[in-house]
């Protein structure tokens, strides 16, 4: 059973940056579509960004211009560069691999 493992979350001040990483536990496993979702307390899980192995990307309106999603050279890694973070970005961020694979989540907290 392949697992997705996230890293890179943490505490950062407003205006700061973080880079999230996600990799599949089995290197032979590959995904055409990978992405990031987030869930803040009391809210539903929402799409942040997705990227195909061919380079097509899709972003939620609330992160356009601030976040950048990218794929690694292999088809089982995905990254999320986050800049100009605000307290509203505080959430658990989940890696996603289509179809239906989820990571355990990594906490991102933006606070002074």
N, C-alpha and C positions, 0 to 999 in steps of 0.2 A: 504494500500500500504506500504510494508516494505521499509525502508530506511537504507542505510549503513552510519554510522557516523564515520569519522576518527578523530584521535587526535594524538598529539605528534610531529607535525612538528615545525620548528623554524629555528633560525639562529645558526650556529655552525662553529667553525674554522676548517681549514683543519686538517685532522687527528682525528677529533672528532667523537663522536658517538651520535646517536639518536635512539629512539625506537618509532615506529608508532603502533597505535592500531586502530582496526576497529571492530565495533559491529553492528549487525542488531537492528533496533529500536523495532522489535517485537521479544520477547524472544522465542516464539513458532516456529519461522521460522528457518529453518536449511538449510545449504548448504553442498553439498558434496565437491565442489571445491570452494576455495576462493583464492584470490591472490592480488598482487599489480602491478600496472602499473605506469608509470611516463611520464610526458610530459614537456619538456623544451621549452622555447620560440623559435618559428620558427621550431620546430621539431614535428614529429608525435608522438602520444602516443605509448609507447613501453612497452613490458612485462618486469617486474623485477623478479617476482617469483610467483609460485603458490603452493598450498598445498591441498591435499585431506584430508577428515576427517579420512582416514585410515593411514595417515602419509607419503604418497608419495609426494615428493617435486621436484620442477623444478626451475632452476635458469637461468637467462640470463648470458652469459659468462662474461659480464663486472662487475658482482657483486659476482661471485663465490669466496668464501673464505673471503668475507667481510660482506655480508649480510646473515641473517638467518631468514627464515620464520617459523612461528609456529602457531598452532591452539590452541584455548582455549578448556577447558573441554566441553563446549557446542559446538554445530556445527554452531554457528553464530558469532564467533569471530576469528580474525586473527591478527597476530602481525608481525612486521618486525623490527628486530634488525639490525641496520646499524652501521658499524665500519669503521675506516680508511677512512672517507669521504673525497672526493676531490671536488673542485669547479665544476667539470664535473657532479657531482651528483645533482647539483642544478636543481630543477624541482618541479612541482606540482605532488604529489603522490596520486594516486587514488586507493581506495579499490574496489575490484571486487568480486561479488558472482555469480557463474554460476547458471542459464543462464541469463546473461543480466542485472544484478543489479550493479549499480555504486554508489560510494559515491561522495560527492561534491569536494573532493580533499583537501589536506593539503600541504602548501608550505614548502619545505625544501630548505634552502639557506646555502651554504657552502662558507664562505668568511672570510678573515682575516681583 
